[in-house]
Amino acid sequence: MTVFIGLDISLDETHICVVDEDGKTLKETKVMTEPEAIAPVLRCFGDDIKRVGFEASSLSPWLSNELIKLGFPAIIVETRHMASALGAMRNKTDKNDARGLAQMMRTGWYRSVHVKSDNSHRLRILLTNRRILKRKFLDVENAIRGTLKVFGVKMTRTTRGRFEQDLMVKLAEADPMLREMTQSMLEARRTLLEQHNRCHKLVLKAVREDDVCRRFMTVPGVGPITALAFKTTIDDPTRFKKSKTVGAHLGLTPKRYQSGTVDYEGRISKCGDPEMRTLLYEAASSLLTRVQSWSVLKAWGMSLQKRAGKRRANVAVARKLSVILHRMWVDGTEFMASRDELNAATAA
């Protein structure tokens, strides 16, 4: 007898539902969200287990790796697909979600999620920490600029390095309470900037030691942050059969709606990692506006910009960048700026 299992995971508890190949419920229970607590329930069915599925979440990679080590066929289900599949249920409960997941495992109507390697997760956390520190640093600096305008202090002609020094000069004649309050904000800004620079150095070190990231940076407009983010987002290039599907995976392709006589394409889908999509858009914008060197890619983007406008051209170039980076990764090549280089590589 073949069985299918659905797990609805929360921080403290996990609801388990087991169904057979006919959809009949064999067991329902609730345990702690720990592999040691879930495994005994699954072992009762031994080799009859076909699939064990649960929704993608922050706990999913850890739990998936642990269950696979214990010999269970764990599958992580894509969140949007699961929400659509379970949307018809009248009552939204953890128990019903576990039932729905078990039925999805039985029918095969699910979309599995790729589980990144531990190294990719570590580097992703590094990039996330760097981004958070940068945003908080800018929030504190903008708060200082905004609140001091009430007293006529305008910090316009200054740089990031001289910001604190120039500000204290302008506050030299201010009342002691205002100087003390501003000093506390400056200390927080200084600490955030120091820790951001520390994370940034770790990112640069990781990029220097990675041959793939160094090859990514041969593409005009692609810097160390974009290179490392792309490598950790894709993680395994072989999971994409065609390079052009990477753009769709990152939400850079238009959505389509067709029903009866209605058929139109809308804006980009914005699926996948939003930070990676933003970085590719910024790289495309840099290629079209700041990069001075000529390339086939830039010529194509500038031609498209004249016909369709700047924003659409940036999106199209960002999508093209994702395809180029993936193909470079698979082929082990560097960026080829001219058509002669491309023809020579194709002939070889």
Backbone hydrogen bonds in HBPLUS format (Angstrom, degrees):
<---DONOR---> <-ACCEPTOR-->    atom                        ^
c    i                          cat <-CA-CA->   ^        H-A-AA   ^      H-
h    n   atom  resd res      DA  || num        DHA   H-A  angle D-A-AA Bond
n    s   type  num  typ     dist DA aas  dist angle  dist       angle   num
A0003-VAL N   A0048-ASP O   2.88 MM  45  5.76 164.0  1.91 141.6 141.6     1
A0050-LYS N   A0003-VAL O   2.90 MM  47  5.94 167.7  1.92 171.4 169.3     2
A0004-PHE N   A0019-VAL O   2.82 MM  15  5.40 159.2  1.86 158.4 164.7     3
A0019-VAL N   A0004-PHE O   2.91 MM  15  5.40 167.1  1.93 159.7 163.7     4
A0005-ILE N   A0051-ARG O   3.02 MM  46  6.30 170.3  2.03 160.8 163.8     5
A0053-GLY N   A0005-ILE O   2.96 MM  48  6.38 163.9  1.99 160.0 159.7     6
A0006-GLY N   A0017-CYS O   2.90 MM  11  5.28 162.0  1.93 154.7 160.8     7
A0017-CYS N   A0006-GLY O   3.02 MM  11  5.28 152.3  2.10 151.9 158.2     8
A0007-LEU N   A0053-GLY O   2.89 MM  46  6.15 159.7  1.93 166.3 169.8     9
A0008-ASP N   A0015-HIS O   2.92 MM   7  5.12 164.1  1.95 148.9 154.2    10
A0015-HIS N   A0008-ASP O   3.05 MM   7  5.12 152.4  2.13 142.6 143.2    11
A0010-SER N   A0013-GLU O   3.03 MM   3  5.45 129.7  2.29 144.4 159.1    12
A0033-THR N   A0012-ASP O   3.02 MM  21  5.53 153.6  2.09 129.3 128.2    13
A0014-THR N   A0031-VAL O   2.80 MM  17  5.46 161.4  1.83 158.3 161.2    14
A0031-VAL N   A0014-THR O   3.02 MM  17  5.46 163.7  2.05 151.9 154.0    15
A0016-ILE N   A0029-THR O   2.88 MM  13  5.35 173.7  1.88 152.7 154.5    16
A0029-THR N   A0016-ILE O   3.06 MM  13  5.35 156.6  2.12 143.4 149.5    17
A0018-VAL N   A0027-LYS O   2.86 MM   9  5.11 156.4  1.92 157.0 158.8    18
A0026-LEU N   A0018-VAL O   2.71 MM   8  5.44 166.4  1.72 150.7 155.3    19
A0027-LYS N   A0018-VAL O   3.38 MM   9  5.11 156.0  2.44 131.9 132.8    20
A0020-ASP N   A0024-LYS O   2.99 MM   4  5.52 148.8  2.09 143.2 151.6    21
A0023-GLY N   A0020-ASP O   3.02 MM   3  5.34 163.6  2.05 113.5 118.5    22
A0034-GLU N   A0032-MET O   2.83 MM   2  5.59 132.4  2.06 107.8  92.8    23
A0037-ALA N   A0034-GLU O   2.96 MM   3  5.30 139.8  2.13 108.6 120.0    24
A0038-ILE N   A0034-GLU O   3.02 MM   4  6.31 151.8  2.11 155.7 164.6    25
A0039-ALA N   A0035-PRO O   2.92 MM   4  5.80 163.9  1.95 150.0 154.0    26
A0041-VAL N   A0038-ILE O   3.17 MM   3  5.64 125.8  2.48 111.2 123.7    27
A0042-LEU N   A0038-ILE O   3.29 MM   4  6.61 156.5  2.34 151.7 158.6    28
A0043-ARG N   A0039-ALA O   2.87 MM   4  6.04 152.6  1.94 158.3 166.8    29
A0045-PHE N   A0042-LEU O   3.09 MM   3  5.87 162.9  2.12 120.7 125.2    30
A0046-GLY N   A0043-ARG O   3.11 MM   3  4.94 151.8  2.20  99.1 107.7    31
A0048-ASP N   A0045-PHE O   3.01 MM   3  5.69 152.9  2.08 146.5 148.4    32
A0052-VAL N   A0073-PRO O   3.03 MM  21  5.80 152.4  2.11 152.4 145.2    33
A0075-ILE N   A0052-VAL O   2.71 MM  23  5.92 145.4  1.83 164.3 165.5    34
A0054-PHE N   A0075-ILE O   3.10 MM  21  6.61 144.7  2.23 159.2 169.8    35
A0077-VAL N   A0054-PHE O   2.83 MM  23  5.87 163.1  1.86 146.4 151.8    36
A0056-ALA N   A0077-VAL O   3.07 MM  21  5.75 140.8  2.23 166.2 155.4    37
A0060-SER N   A0057-SER O   3.20 MM   3  5.13 144.8  2.33  97.3 107.4    38
A0063-LEU N   A0059-LEU O   3.07 MM   4  6.21 173.2  2.07 161.9 164.1    39
A0064-SER N   A0060-SER O   2.77 MM   4  5.76 161.2  1.81 156.9 162.4    40
A0065-ASN N   A0061-PRO O   3.02 MM   4  6.13 166.8  2.04 147.5 150.8    41
A0066-GLU N   A0062-TRP O   3.09 MM   4  6.29 159.4  2.13 149.1 154.9    42
A0067-LEU N   A0063-LEU O   2.96 MM   4  6.12 162.0  1.99 150.6 155.1    43
A0068-ILE N   A0064-SER O   2.95 MM   4  6.10 157.9  2.00 151.4 157.6    44
A0069-LYS N   A0065-ASN O   3.03 MM   4  6.19 153.2  2.10 142.3 149.4    45
A0070-LEU N   A0066-GLU O   3.18 MM   4  6.46 136.7  2.38 136.2 147.4    46
A0070-LEU N   A0067-LEU O   3.11 MM   3  5.01 126.1  2.42  90.8 105.0    47
A0072-PHE N   A0067-LEU O   3.01 MM   5  5.49 169.4  2.02 148.0 145.4    48
A0071-GLY N   A0068-ILE O   2.95 MM   3  5.00 156.9  2.01 103.6 110.8    49
A0074-ALA N   A0072-PHE O   2.91 MM   2  5.72 128.4  2.18 112.0  96.3    50
A0113-VAL N   A0076-ILE O   2.80 MM  37  5.40 137.7  1.98 147.4 153.5    51
A0078-GLU N   A0111-ARG O   2.75 MM  33  5.54 158.7  1.79 168.6 176.2    52
A0082-MET N   A0078-GLU O   3.05 MM   4  6.26 156.3  2.10 152.5 159.7    53
A0083-ALA N   A0079-THR O   2.94 MM   4  6.17 160.6  1.97 153.0 158.2    54
A0084-SER N   A0080-ARG O   3.06 MM   4  6.31 156.1  2.12 148.3 153.9    55
A0085-ALA N   A0081-HIS O   2.99 MM   4  6.18 154.5  2.05 144.4 151.9    56
A0086-LEU N   A0082-MET O   2.92 MM   4  6.09 155.0  1.98 155.5 160.8    57
A0089-MET N   A0086-LEU O   3.21 MM   3  5.82 163.1  2.24 116.7 121.6    58
A0097-ASP N   A0093-THR O   2.94 MM   4  6.18 150.6  2.03 146.8 155.6    59
A0098-ALA N   A0094-ASP O   3.02 MM   4  6.26 154.9  2.08 146.8 152.4    60
A0099-ARG N   A0095-LYS O   3.11 MM   4  6.42 152.1  2.20 142.2 149.9    61
A0100-GLY N   A0096-ASN O   2.87 MM   4  6.13 160.6  1.90 148.9 154.1    62
A0101-LEU N   A0097-ASP O   2.89 MM   4  6.11 157.2  1.94 149.9 155.9    63
A0102-ALA N   A0098-ALA O   3.03 MM   4  6.22 156.4  2.09 144.6 150.6    64
A0103-GLN N   A0099-ARG O   3.06 MM   4  6.37 155.2  2.12 149.8 156.2    65
A0104-MET N   A0100-GLY O   2.92 MM   4  6.19 147.7  2.03 145.2 154.7    66
A0105-MET N   A0101-LEU O   2.95 MM   4  6.24 151.5  2.04 148.3 155.5    67
A0106-ARG N   A0102-ALA O   3.04 MM   4  6.31 143.1  2.18 138.4 148.8    68
A0107-THR N   A0103-GLN O   2.94 MM   4  6.17 163.3  1.97 153.5 156.2    69
A0108-GLY N   A0104-MET O   2.93 MM   4  5.74 136.4  2.12 138.4 149.3    70
A0121-HIS N   A0117-SER O   3.06 MM   4  6.39 155.0  2.12 149.5 156.7    71
A0122-ARG N   A0118-ASP O   2.98 MM   4  6.26 153.4  2.05 147.2 154.1    72
A0123-LEU N   A0119-ASN O   3.07 MM   4  6.34 163.5  2.09 150.6 154.2    73
A0124-ARG N   A0120-SER O   2.87 MM   4  6.02 149.4  1.96 145.2 154.3    74
A0125-ILE N   A0121-HIS O   2.98 MM   4  6.19 153.6  2.05 145.9 152.2    75
A0126-LEU N   A0122-ARG O   3.02 MM   4  6.35 151.4  2.10 144.5 152.6    76
A0127-LEU N   A0123-LEU O   2.98 MM   4  6.28 159.5  2.02 148.4 152.8    77
A0128-THR N   A0124-ARG O   2.88 MM   4  6.11 154.0  1.95 146.8 154.7    78
A0129-ASN N   A0125-ILE O   2.82 MM   4  6.03 162.4  1.85 152.8 157.0    79
A0130-ARG N   A0126-LEU O   3.00 MM   4  6.20 160.2  2.04 148.4 153.9    80
A0131-ARG N   A0127-LEU O   2.98 MM   4  6.17 158.0  2.03 144.8 150.7    81
A0132-ILE N   A0128-THR O   2.91 MM   4  6.16 161.1  1.95 154.1 158.9    82
A0133-LEU N   A0129-ASN O   3.00 MM   4  6.16 167.4  2.02 152.1 155.3    83
A0134-LYS N   A0130-ARG O   3.02 MM   4  6.19 154.8  2.09 145.5 152.7    84
A0135-ARG N   A0131-ARG O   2.99 MM   4  6.23 160.2  2.03 149.6 154.6    85
A0136-LYS N   A0132-ILE O   2.94 MM   4  6.16 165.7  1.96 155.8 159.5    86
A0137-PHE N   A0133-LEU O   2.91 MM   4  5.98 154.5  1.98 143.3 150.8    87
A0138-LEU N   A0134-LYS O   2.98 MM   4  6.22 159.1  2.03 148.3 153.3    88
A0139-ASP N   A0135-ARG O   2.86 MM   4  6.09 148.0  1.97 144.3 154.1    89
A0140-VAL N   A0136-LYS O   2.97 MM   4  6.21 160.3  2.01 150.8 154.4    90
A0141-GLU N   A0137-PHE O   3.02 MM   4  6.25 164.9  2.04 149.4 153.9    91
A0142-ASN N   A0138-LEU O   2.87 MM   4  5.95 162.7  1.90 147.4 152.4    92
A0143-ALA N   A0139-ASP O   2.91 MM   4  6.04 145.0  2.03 140.6 150.7    93
A0144-ILE N   A0140-VAL O   3.03 MM   4  6.32 152.2  2.11 148.0 154.7    94
A0145-ARG N   A0141-GLU O   3.02 MM   4  6.32 163.9  2.05 150.2 154.4    95
A0146-GLY N   A0142-ASN O   2.86 MM   4  5.98 161.1  1.89 146.2 151.6    96
A0147-THR N   A0143-ALA O   2.99 MM   4  6.01 171.0  1.99 150.5 153.1    97
A0148-LEU N   A0144-ILE O   3.25 MM   4  6.16 156.9  2.31 146.1 151.3    98
A0149-LYS N   A0146-GLY O   3.39 MM   3  5.60 154.1  2.46 101.8 109.1    99
A0151-PHE N   A0148-LEU O   3.09 MM   3  5.50 143.8  2.22 106.8 115.6   100
A0153-VAL N   A0148-LEU O   3.11 MM   5  5.40 155.3  2.18 149.1 141.8   101
A0152-GLY N   A0149-LYS O   3.00 MM   3  4.85 163.3  2.03 105.8 108.2   102
A0163-PHE N   A0159-THR O   2.91 MM   4  5.65 108.9  2.42 142.6 157.1   103
A0166-ASP N   A0162-ARG O   2.91 MM   4  5.97 171.1  1.91 161.1 163.8   104
A0167-LEU N   A0163-PHE O   2.96 MM   4  6.04 151.7  2.04 147.3 155.6   105
A0168-MET N   A0164-GLU O   3.09 MM   4  6.28 162.0  2.12 151.1 154.5   106
A0169-VAL N   A0165-GLN O   3.25 MM   4  6.48 144.4  2.38 142.1 151.3   107
A0170-LYS N   A0166-ASP O   3.22 MM   4  6.51 154.6  2.29 143.8 149.5   108
A0171-LEU N   A0167-LEU O   3.01 MM   4  6.28 133.8  2.23 142.3 155.8   109
A0172-ALA N   A0169-VAL O   3.30 MM   3  5.25 163.7  2.33 104.0 106.6   110
A0174-ALA N   A0171-LEU O   3.11 MM   3  4.99 160.4  2.15 102.7 108.7   111
A0179-ARG N   A0175-ASP O   3.23 MM   4  6.57 158.9  2.27 153.8 160.1   112
A0180-GLU N   A0176-PRO O   2.92 MM   4  6.11 156.7  1.98 150.1 156.5   113
A0181-MET N   A0177-MET O   3.00 MM   4  6.23 161.9  2.03 150.5 154.9   114
A0182-THR N   A0178-LEU O   3.00 MM   4  6.13 161.0  2.04 146.5 152.0   115
A0183-GLN N   A0179-ARG O   2.87 MM   4  5.99 148.7  1.97 143.4 152.2   116
A0184-SER N   A0180-GLU O   3.23 MM   4  6.52 151.6  2.31 146.0 151.5   117
A0185-MET N   A0181-MET O   3.36 MM   4  6.72 153.8  2.44 143.6 150.0   118
A0186-LEU N   A0182-THR O   2.91 MM   4  6.20 151.0  2.00 148.4 157.3   119
A0187-GLU N   A0183-GLN O   2.94 MM   4  6.20 149.5  2.04 146.9 154.5   120
A0188-ALA N   A0184-SER O   3.19 MM   4  6.46 154.5  2.26 141.3 147.4   121
A0189-ARG N   A0185-MET O   2.90 MM   4  6.18 156.8  1.96 146.9 153.8   122
A0190-ARG N   A0186-LEU O   2.83 MM   4  6.02 157.1  1.88 147.4 153.4   123
A0191-THR N   A0187-GLU O   3.03 MM   4  6.24 159.1  2.08 146.4 151.2   124
A0192-LEU N   A0188-ALA O   3.00 MM   4  6.20 165.8  2.02 152.1 155.9   125
A0193-LEU N   A0189-ARG O   2.95 MM   4  6.12 157.8  2.00 149.5 155.7   126
A0194-GLU N   A0190-ARG O   3.00 MM   4  6.20 157.7  2.05 146.3 152.3   127
A0195-GLN N   A0191-THR O   3.03 MM   4  6.27 164.1  2.06 153.8 157.4   128
A0196-HIS N   A0192-LEU O   2.87 MM   4  6.00 149.1  1.97 144.3 153.5   129
A0197-ASN N   A0193-LEU O   2.96 MM   4  6.14 162.3  1.99 149.0 153.3   130
A0198-ARG N   A0194-GLU O   3.00 MM   4  6.24 142.9  2.14 138.3 149.1   131
A0199-CYS N   A0195-GLN O   3.01 MM   4  6.30 159.1  2.05 146.5 150.5   132
A0200-HIS N   A0196-HIS O   2.87 MM   4  6.11 154.6  1.93 149.7 157.8   133
A0201-LYS N   A0197-ASN O   3.00 MM   4  6.17 150.5  2.09 142.4 148.8   134
A0202-LEU N   A0198-ARG O   3.21 MM   4  6.54 149.7  2.31 142.1 150.0   135
A0203-VAL N   A0199-CYS O   2.98 MM   4  6.33 148.2  2.09 146.5 155.4   136
A0204-LEU N   A0200-HIS O   2.96 MM   4  6.29 161.6  2.00 151.2 155.3   137
A0205-LYS N   A0201-LYS O   2.93 MM   4  6.12 152.6  2.00 144.5 152.2   138
A0206-ALA N   A0202-LEU O   3.00 MM   4  6.21 157.2  2.06 144.1 149.7   139
A0207-VAL N   A0203-VAL O   2.98 MM   4  6.25 152.7  2.06 150.2 157.9   140
A0208-ARG N   A0204-LEU O   2.95 MM   4  6.14 161.0  1.98 149.0 153.8   141
A0209-GLU N   A0205-LYS O   3.18 MM   4  6.36 146.4  2.30 144.1 152.0   142
A0210-ASP N   A0207-VAL O   3.13 MM   3  5.17 162.5  2.16 106.7 112.0   143
A0214-ARG N   A0210-ASP O   3.20 MM   4  6.44 155.1  2.26 146.5 153.4   144
A0215-ARG N   A0211-ASP O   3.08 MM   4  6.34 147.8  2.19 144.2 152.3   145
A0216-PHE N   A0212-VAL O   2.97 MM   4  6.29 151.1  2.05 147.3 156.0   146
A0217-MET N   A0213-CYS O   3.10 MM   4  6.36 145.8  2.22 144.3 152.3   147
A0218-THR N   A0215-ARG O   3.09 MM   3  5.43 163.0  2.12 109.5 114.8   148
A0219-VAL N   A0216-PHE O   3.10 MM   3  5.91 167.5  2.11 121.3 125.3   149
A0222-VAL N   A0219-VAL O   3.16 MM   3  5.68 165.9  2.18 136.6 139.4   150
A0227-ALA N   A0223-GLY O   2.97 MM   4  6.10 161.5  2.01 154.1 160.1   151
A0228-LEU N   A0224-PRO O   3.00 MM   4  6.05 169.2  2.01 146.9 149.8   152
A0229-ALA N   A0225-ILE O   2.92 MM   4  5.98 158.6  1.97 147.5 154.4   153
A0230-PHE N   A0226-THR O   2.93 MM   4  6.01 157.8  1.98 146.9 152.4   154
A0231-LYS N   A0227-ALA O   3.12 MM   4  6.32 161.9  2.15 147.2 152.1   155
A0232-THR N   A0228-LEU O   3.03 MM   4  6.20 161.5  2.07 150.2 154.7   156
A0233-THR N   A0229-ALA O   2.90 MM   4  5.94 140.2  2.06 141.9 152.8   157
A0234-ILE N   A0230-PHE O   3.04 MM   4  6.13 171.6  2.05 153.8 155.2   158
A0235-ASP N   A0231-LYS O   2.87 MM   4  5.62 153.6  1.94 138.8 147.6   159
A0236-ASP N   A0234-ILE O   2.60 MM   2  5.61 140.9  1.75 113.8  99.8   160
A0239-ARG N   A0236-ASP O   3.33 MM   3  6.02 169.5  2.34 118.6 121.7   161
A0240-PHE N   A0237-PRO O   3.35 MM   3  6.06 169.2  2.36 119.0 121.0   162
A0245-THR N   A0242-LYS O   3.24 MM   3  5.76 155.7  2.30 110.5 117.2   163
A0246-VAL N   A0243-SER O   3.07 MM   3  5.66 162.1  2.10 116.9 122.5   164
A0249-HIS N   A0245-THR O   2.96 MM   4  6.21 151.7  2.04 145.2 153.6   165
A0250-LEU N   A0246-VAL O   3.03 MM   4  6.29 141.3  2.19 146.2 155.4   166
A0252-LEU N   A0247-GLY O   2.89 MM   5  5.24 166.0  1.91 159.3 156.2   167
A0251-GLY N   A0248-ALA O   3.09 MM   3  5.06 162.5  2.12 104.8 108.8   168
A0270-LYS N   A0251-GLY O   3.11 MM  19  3.98 151.3  2.20 118.8 115.6   169
A0269-SER N   A0253-THR O   2.97 MM  16  6.20 148.9  2.07 162.1 158.8   170
A0255-LYS N   A0267-ARG O   2.95 MM  12  6.06 158.3  2.00 149.1 148.1   171
A0266-GLY N   A0255-LYS O   2.70 MM  11  5.15 158.4  1.74 144.4 152.3   172
A0257-TYR N   A0264-TYR O   2.89 MM   7  5.58 169.8  1.90 172.2 175.7   173
A0264-TYR N   A0257-TYR O   2.94 MM   7  5.58 159.8  1.98 155.0 160.7   174
A0259-SER N   A0262-VAL O   2.80 MM   3  5.23 155.3  1.86 146.5 154.4   175
A0262-VAL N   A0259-SER O   3.04 MM   3  5.23 158.6  2.08 131.7 128.8   176
A0277-ARG N   A0273-ASP O   3.17 MM   4  6.38 155.5  2.24 146.1 153.1   177
A0278-THR N   A0274-PRO O   2.96 MM   4  6.16 152.6  2.03 144.2 151.4   178
A0279-LEU N   A0275-GLU O   2.96 MM   4  6.20 159.1  2.00 148.8 154.1   179
A0280-LEU N   A0276-MET O   3.01 MM   4  6.23 158.8  2.06 148.6 153.7   180
A0281-TYR N   A0277-ARG O   3.02 MM   4  6.21 152.9  2.10 143.2 150.9   181
A0282-GLU N   A0278-THR O   2.91 MM   4  6.18 157.2  1.96 150.7 156.8   182
A0283-ALA N   A0279-LEU O   2.89 MM   4  6.11 152.8  1.97 144.9 152.8   183
A0284-ALA N   A0280-LEU O   2.91 MM   4  6.12 153.0  1.98 144.7 151.7   184
A0285-SER N   A0281-TYR O   2.92 MM   4  6.18 157.5  1.97 147.7 154.0   185
A0286-SER N   A0282-GLU O   2.89 MM   4  6.09 155.2  1.95 146.2 153.0   186
A0287-LEU N   A0283-ALA O   2.93 MM   4  6.15 152.8  2.01 143.3 150.8   187
A0288-LEU N   A0284-ALA O   3.08 MM   4  6.33 153.6  2.15 148.5 154.4   188
A0289-THR N   A0285-SER O   3.02 MM   4  6.08 137.2  2.21 144.0 154.9   189
A0290-ARG N   A0286-SER O   2.83 MM   4  5.08 151.3  1.91 132.5 142.2   190
A0291-VAL N   A0286-SER O   3.04 MM   5  6.32 156.8  2.10 157.7 159.6   191
A0299-ALA N   A0295-SER O   2.99 MM   4  6.24 162.2  2.03 151.4 156.5   192
A0296-VAL N   A0337-ALA O   2.76 MM  41  5.81 154.4  1.83 158.9 164.0   193
A0300-TRP N   A0296-VAL O   2.95 MM   4  6.13 155.6  2.01 147.0 153.4   194
A0301-GLY N   A0297-LEU O   2.97 MM   4  6.20 157.0  2.03 146.3 152.8   195
A0302-MET N   A0298-LYS O   2.84 MM   4  6.04 160.3  1.88 155.0 159.5   196
A0303-SER N   A0299-ALA O   3.03 MM   4  6.13 155.7  2.09 142.5 149.2   197
A0304-LEU N   A0300-TRP O   3.00 MM   4  6.21 154.8  2.06 144.5 151.6   198
A0305-GLN N   A0301-GLY O   2.88 MM   4  6.06 144.9  2.01 141.8 152.0   199
A0306-LYS N   A0302-MET O   3.21 MM   4  6.47 145.5  2.34 142.3 149.0   200
A0307-ARG N   A0304-LEU O   3.15 MM   3  5.21 123.8  2.49  95.4 109.2   201
A0308-ALA N   A0304-LEU O   2.81 MM   4  5.86 172.2  1.81 163.2 165.5   202
A0309-GLY N   A0305-GLN O   2.96 MM   4  4.61 142.2  2.11 117.8 125.4   203
A0313-ALA N   A0309-GLY O   3.15 MM   4  6.18 151.1  2.23 141.3 150.0   204
A0314-ASN N   A0310-LYS O   2.90 MM   4  6.12 153.4  1.97 150.8 157.9   205
A0315-VAL N   A0311-ARG O   3.07 MM   4  6.37 158.4  2.12 149.7 154.8   206
A0316-ALA N   A0312-ARG O   2.95 MM   4  6.14 162.3  1.98 148.5 153.6   207
A0317-VAL N   A0313-ALA O   2.89 MM   4  6.05 161.0  1.92 151.2 156.2   208
A0318-ALA N   A0314-ASN O   2.87 MM   4  6.01 151.7  1.95 143.2 151.7   209
A0319-ARG N   A0315-VAL O   2.93 MM   4  6.21 156.5  1.99 149.2 155.0   210
A0320-LYS N   A0316-ALA O   2.94 MM   4  6.20 154.4  2.01 142.8 150.4   211
A0321-LEU N   A0317-VAL O   2.75 MM   4  5.99 148.4  1.85 146.1 155.2   212
A0322-SER N   A0318-ALA O   3.09 MM   4  6.41 153.1  2.16 146.4 152.2   213
A0323-VAL N   A0319-ARG O   3.23 MM   4  6.58 151.1  2.32 144.1 151.4   214
A0324-ILE N   A0320-LYS O   2.92 MM   4  6.18 161.9  1.95 153.0 158.0   215
A0325-LEU N   A0321-LEU O   2.85 MM   4  5.99 169.3  1.86 157.8 160.3   216
A0326-HIS N   A0322-SER O   3.18 MM   4  6.22 158.3  2.23 137.5 143.4   217
A0327-ARG N   A0323-VAL O   3.01 MM   4  6.21 160.0  2.05 148.5 154.2   218
A0328-MET N   A0324-ILE O   2.86 MM   4  6.07 157.5  1.91 152.8 159.2   219
A0329-TRP N   A0325-LEU O   3.01 MM   4  6.17 152.5  2.08 142.5 150.0   220
A0330-VAL N   A0326-HIS O   2.97 MM   4  6.26 159.7  2.01 151.5 156.2   221
A0331-ASP N   A0327-ARG O   2.88 MM   4  5.95 168.9  1.89 152.7 156.2   222
A0332-GLY N   A0328-MET O   2.80 MM   4  5.50 130.0  2.05 137.2 148.3   223
A0333-THR N   A0328-MET O   3.20 MM   5  4.99 139.0  2.38 128.4 137.2   224
A0342-LEU N   A0338-SER O   3.31 MM   4  6.61 155.1  2.37 139.2 145.8   225
A0343-ASN N   A0339-ARG O   2.86 MM   4  6.10 159.6  1.90 151.2 156.1   226
A0344-ALA N   A0340-ASP O   2.90 MM   4  6.07 157.3  1.95 146.3 152.9   227
A0345-ALA N   A0341-GLU O   2.93 MM   4  6.10 156.7  1.99 146.3 152.5   228
A0346-THR N   A0342-LEU O   2.95 MM   4  6.15 152.0  2.03 144.9 152.8   229
A0347-ALA N   A0343-ASN O   2.90 MM   4  6.08 156.1  1.96 147.5 153.8   230
A0348-ALA N   A0344-ALA O   2.99 MM   4  6.15 148.9  2.09 142.5 150.6   231
